[in-house]
C-alpha cells in the first residue's frame, strides 16, 4: 500500500516530504496529489504525452506472466542481494517482478513506477507491501535520494542519472534486457521488432558514468506455448503498438502448437558510481 512506501516518496515539484490526509498526499508547500480509487497516485512533475502500454497490452501481460513462462527471469531477480532501503521497479507494469522480490524479502517494501494507468491499477493490488505511482521515467523521480536498496529495470526505459540519485551507496541496479535470440522464432512469423546483437553492451554504455557493471548473466530458457499464450506474449510488447490483436492471433494460429519459443535475456547487475558530477 502507499502508506508503506510513503517515507520513501517526495513531492515531485519541491522535493519535500509527503503526508497522507484522507485520500490525498500533501507536502508542506501545499502541493497535493489525489489517490485514485484503485490505490495508485500520480506524482507526475509535468504533463506528459507518453501514457505507456495500452489496456489491451496490460491484459495480455497479466495473462502471459500469470502462466509462469517467465519464471526463470523471476528466479534471477530474487537471487540478487539488496542494499539498505526499499525496492523500486522502473517500468513496473502490473508489479509481477516486484511482487516476487518482495515475497523473497519480507522485511522490504516496494515502489512500482509506471506511466500506464491500466498497469498501475493492477500493480496497486499486486502485493500488500507495494505502492503504485504514476510517473514518467524521464522526469525526476519522486523518490528520496539514496533511499533505494535495489532498482529493478525489466524490459523498460531507464534514466541513468535519476537511478543513480535514488540508489543507496550500497544499493544495486539490475537490468533485464533481451538478446538477439529472444523470441527469435516469433520475430519473422509475427513481424516482431528485432533486437541488436550488442544490446547488453549498449545498455552498459548508456549507464556510464553513473554505474559500473558488477556482473552479467545469460538467462536462456525454452518455452512451449499454446496459441493463446503465444498471442499474449506478442500482444504485451511493442509489436502491439503497430499490429492489431486480431492480426497477431491470426498469424500465431498459423504456427504449430505448441509453439516452440526461446527466451533469452541478459540479467546485469550494476553498482552506483558516487563521484559523478551532480550525483549523490
Secondary structure, 3 states (H helix, E strand, C coil): CHHHHHHHEECCCCCCECEEECCEEECCCCCEEEECCCCCEECCCCCCCCCCCCHHHHHHHHHHHHCCCCHHHHHHHHCCCCCCCEEEEECCCCCHHHHHHHHHCCCCCEEEEECCHHHHHHHCCCCCCEEEEECCCCCCCCECCCCEEEEEEECCCCCHHHHHHHEEEEEEEEEEEECCCCCHHHHHHHCCCCCCCCHHHHHHHHHCCCEEEEEEEEEEEEEEECHHHHHHHHHCCHHHHCCCHHHHHHHHHCCCCCEEEEEEEEEEEEEECCCCCCCC
